Amino acid sequence: MRLILLGPPGAGKGTQAGRLVEQHGIVQLSTGDMLRAAVAAGTPIGLKAKDIMAAGGLVPDEVVIGIISDRIDQDDAAQGFILDGFPRTVPQAEALDRLLKDKGFDLDAVVELKVNEGALLDRVETRVAEMRARGEEPRADDNAEALAKRLSAYRAQTEPLVDYYSEKRKLLTVDGMMTIDEVTREIGRVLDAVRAADAKKGAKA
Ligand code: AP5
């Protein structure tokens, strides 16, 4: 299975990707996690990304495309993956199309998590409180000012992907305002429906 999880900051992409990994035994490819690891390690990519991420902007396309291209090449991605936070711009989506084509991979679905913008700050603030309670340093971009910028980047650069994947008939929209368990069940239900439709098509062919 090869999936993309799409949604605004704090929509639940990382949470649901973690659950899909457990259910399906495939890998989660989170550009946000990879970039945060690069920042923590002080690599050249991390040094380039650090201030952009903290301010809530998007890291340049060529940087994230390079990261994902290297990661998809690794053996553990051969059986399938969930992309969490990539693609985030139309050029990234086009680069992904080329990568998948080169490897002979199909994209099964793009799951868009729809969440009211008003709920996102609450979720991000809850995460900050939870991280502090565990003795962890909160994310540099989990504050009201950076969240506003992340949201405006989402609207301007990522939301066009809804039409991009809808035109390719890959888009599945799920209500992300339900509880975490309910969202997980709904994602399972829509993916089962896609698999059943594919199996029917395969049987007819
Ligand atoms: P990234 O790490 O991808 O952050 P994001 O998209 O802003 O998303 P979050 O991780 O904040 O949220 P999420 O949707 O994963 O929600 P989560 O499950 O954590 O990117 C960070 C930065 O890296 C970007 O701003 C950019 O600078 C850079 N970057 C990354 N990829 C890039 C790319 N492709 N191109 C360019 N730049 C890139 O949940 C959030 C909280 O809500 C948690 O506390 C969770 O417990 C809670 N929660 C989840 N679901 C629910 C629910 N249903 N009900 C109540 N609470 C919930």
Residues whose N, C-alpha, C, O or C-beta is under 5 A from the ligand:
A	BS01	AP5	G7 P8 P9 G10 A11 G12 K13 G14 T15 Q16 T31 G32 D33 L35 I52 M53 G56 G57 L58 V59 V64 D84 G85 F86 P87 R88 R123 V124 T126 R127 R150 G176 M178 T179 I180 V183
